[in-house]
Amino acid sequence: MTTQRTDTTTRTRSRRRAALVGVCAVLLGATAPVTASAAAAPPHRQDTLAWTTCAGTGLDPRQQCATLDVPMDYADPHGPSISIAVSRIPSEKPSARRGTLLLIPGGPGGSSLNDPSGKGRKLPEEVREQYDLVGFAPRGLAPSTAVDCGLDHGDLATSRLRPWPAADGSIAGNLTDARRMAQACAKNGGELIRHLGTVNEARDIDRLRAALGEDELSAWGVSYGTYVGAVYNQLFPRRVDRMVLDSNDNPDPALVNRAWLGAHEQGVEDTFPDFAAWASRPGNPDRLAERAADVRPLFLRLAARLDRTPIPWPGANPEELNGNVLRQTMLDTFYSPSRYPDLARLMLAAQRGTVPPAPQGPPEAALQNVAAVGAGTLCNDVAWPRSAAAYEKDVADSRAAYPLTAGMPRNAMLCAAWPYPPRQAPVRITDRGPSDVLLVQNERDVATPLSGALKLRSALGRRAVMVTVNSTGHDAYLANGNACGDSTVSRFLATGRRPAADVYCR
């Protein structure tokens, strides 16, 4: 069921703001003139990529792979180049083909290289008939030209990469970690790590568009990919056909990635009641409490106990279950309700003073690569504060207001010690350009909460329509959303028809 609601105030404010803020694509080094018309679908032309059979197992046999060369530094387009790994599954019905649907991954540090064979195959038939499904590994991420910071093994733990304060709220250890990790990236990351970032990923996408022989691209961006998609649409507004942005990031140009880290405060608050209801449900084999209201204090007490007395956890990283590992497990679990048992079983084991088997993660080389891409992107996109006192105050305020996340979302990542200043200002997302964007957003999303998505919606103004889905989890379309949201997005991709106004899918 859908209920339409038009946000006139938001649109009016967006128009006023757009009158004051110009599009800065030319100044940011767009590599091709942005003049193509969006009025007609682009013809299918021969692309310039050399497609071959993809390596790997479990892929659709029709998936093809290629490599695209792009400048490492767009300010020096004739200097050293790097490679971008690309994949595609051609349209299932060439006579109905409209163009290319680019699958923009999340992260930063995510890849969509296997997505044409994976989630892209969940798309309805009428969408698969109209589009070549194209994925890629963003710059820096293997098998594209890769970067590596050479971090210590302990620094690859998610509970270390996320800046969880000490049990008493101290951040001295986080600042020490930031300096050590930033120095490792500067030492081992090479020249490429200085050229990672959202704007360069958007430029790479436009090089890919040209190599595919397309005048325009359609795109489905997820999570961090929504910011990449919004930046691409801002820099190259006449190169976009239809754009779906799913699980949306706050585009605040003063904060960028800091806003995304900070959003976990509200994301956890939005999602925890759903977990508590599940964890108290009669008949649940992993039931934690008889009442939903008891789950939150149970979690807080257990995290505090593990702060004081960690439980050894051989084979894990770190090799103990402490309060911050429990908190990080909560964040990881809340990405999808299907993962709720992971947190509940860890809590039940910890209450008994035991631990489950150590979780099996990706190979360390892959973790090193993903961590380096994440660090380079997060730290190059915007300058982070250097003041320890400012972080100390923010963390104390956060701990008081949002005890579940214990101050982590406002703490210092390695970007606080990053040795390289940003090469350009972040792109300001505006309502200037064609109206070709559909946002889809779950109401309860731990990573990209609705509050941040509404800021992207406001920034885009008349260019976008938003579908808010009454569902829990990260990634809405064809994942953790509902049938109403899925059908609305599928209809837009297949026909170009959007709702006349923002809608709410019950």
Summary of the structure (lengths in Angstrom):
residues: 506
radius of gyration: 22.5
end to end distance: 5.5
largest distance: 65.9
contacts: 1766
relative contact order: 0.16
helix: 44%
strand: 15%
